[in-house]
Amino acid sequence: MVAIDHSNLGKQLNKVEAASRIAKNSIKAGLDDRGQATVEYAIVGLVLLAVIMGLVAIADRLEEGLFVEHAADSASHSAGPNTMGVIGDVLLY
């Protein structure tokens, strides 16, 4: 027959009881983090959805040629005697 040493059993039981008390107290104090992953997932999902919608909006504008049209209109307004100075300012920025 195998002899079982029960001298450490009391210490281990005290550790388990202490851990149980800490867990119960944290739940009572509102420190329960069971829903944290769900909230994080929802926030990341909304941010990802916003980024995708922004990329789709930019792609639509590029397809319609609105950016090129705006650039051409802006370039025609800045052409003049100071054009080289403006280009130099842009390149040196």
N, C-alpha and C positions, 0 to 999 in steps of 0.2 A: 504494500500500500504506500502511496505517495503522501508525504507530509506537506501540508499547505501552511505557509507562513502568513498569518493574519495580522502581523504587526503593522504593516503599511496600509491595510485596508481602511482603517479609520482616517488616515491622512488623505487618501484618495477620495473617500466619501466626502470629506470636508471640502476638498477642491471642487467636486462636482456640485455640491450645494451652494458654494460661493458663486460659481459660474451661473447657476440657475437664478440666484438672487440678482446678480448683475443684469442678466437678460430681462428679467421681469421689471426691474427698476428702469431700464432704458426704454422699455415699451411704455411704461407709465409716464415717463418724462417726455414722450413724444419723439424719441430718438429712433423710432422704427424706420428702417430704410428699405422695406420690402417693395415699395413703389418707385424707388429712385430710378431704376433701370427703365421703367415704362415712361417716366417723365423725360428722361434723357433721350430715349428713342423718339418720342413725339417731337421734341425740340429739334433734334437733328433732322428728322423727316421733314418738318416744316421749312427749315433752312434749305435743305436739298431741293424741295419743291420750288421755293422762291428762286433759287439759282437756275434751275431748269427753265422756269417760266421767263426769266430775264434773258437767257440765251436764245430762247425761241423768239422773243420780241426783237432782239437784235438781229437775228437771222432774217426775220420778216422785213425789217427795215433795209437790210443789205440787199435783199432780193428785189425790193421795190426801187432801189437806187436812190433813196433819200439822202444817204450819207454823201454819195458822190455829187448829187445835185447841190447840196448845202456847201460842200467844199468848193465846187466850181463858182457858186455865187459869192462866197467869201473871197475867193482868189481874185475875182474880177473887181471887187470893191477895193482891194488893197493894191492893185496895179497902178503905178504912177511914178512920179519922179523919185519918190523915196523907196521904191521897191527893193533896191539893193540894201538899203539900210535895214529894212524890215526883215529881209532874208538873213542878213548878218546877225540881227538880234535873235532870231529864231534859232539859228545854228549855234550861236554862242551861249544860249540858255542851257 
